[in-house]
Amino acid sequence: MSIEKYDPRFVDAMNKLSKMSEEERLSEENKDLFEQAMNYAPLDIQPQLTEIRKKYDDIH
């Protein structure tokens, strides 16, 4: 699966998020970045992001 077929906004958000700890990713400050990843994620990745969103919602 080639990364070029993904939306550049998704790739950018995921690159930034992947460099963070889980605590940082789930922080309020990074909510917009996570939302960007969710909004532009390919369908095959959305279920994984939905699981992460559940964790985020449980924390906040």
N, C-alpha and C positions, 0 to 999 in steps of 0.2 A: 504494500500500500504506500503510495507516494504522497509525501506531505504537500507537494505542489497543488494537489487537487482540493486542499482545505482552504477555507476562507482565510486570508492573511490576518484578519482581526482575531480569529480563533487561534491561529499559530502564535501570534504575538502574545496574546493573553496566556496561553499555555506555557510558552517559553518563560515568561515572568513567574507564573505560579509554580512551575516545576523547580525553580531555584529557591523556593521558600520552604520553611518547615510547615507541617500540618497546622500548627497553631497560627502561624502567620497567614496561611491561606484562608483560614476560617475567621480571621479577624474582621472587624467592622471596616477597617481602613481599606481592605482589599475586596470588599463586597462588589464594587463596580467592576473590577477586573474579572472576578468570577462570573458576574452577570454577562460580561462581554464574551467570555468563553462559552457560557451556556447558550447565549443567543446565536452564536455562529458555529456551534459544534455540529459536525456531521451526525446523522441519525444513529450510526453504529456506536458512537461514543456517548450520546445523551444519557443512556441508562446509568453509566458510571457517574456522570456528573450529577444526576438526580440523587444518587446515594450520598454524594458529598453534600449536596444542598440540604438533605435531611439532617445530617450532622450539624451543619451550620445553623439550621432552624432550631435544633435542640439546644444549642449553646446560647443562642440569642433569643 
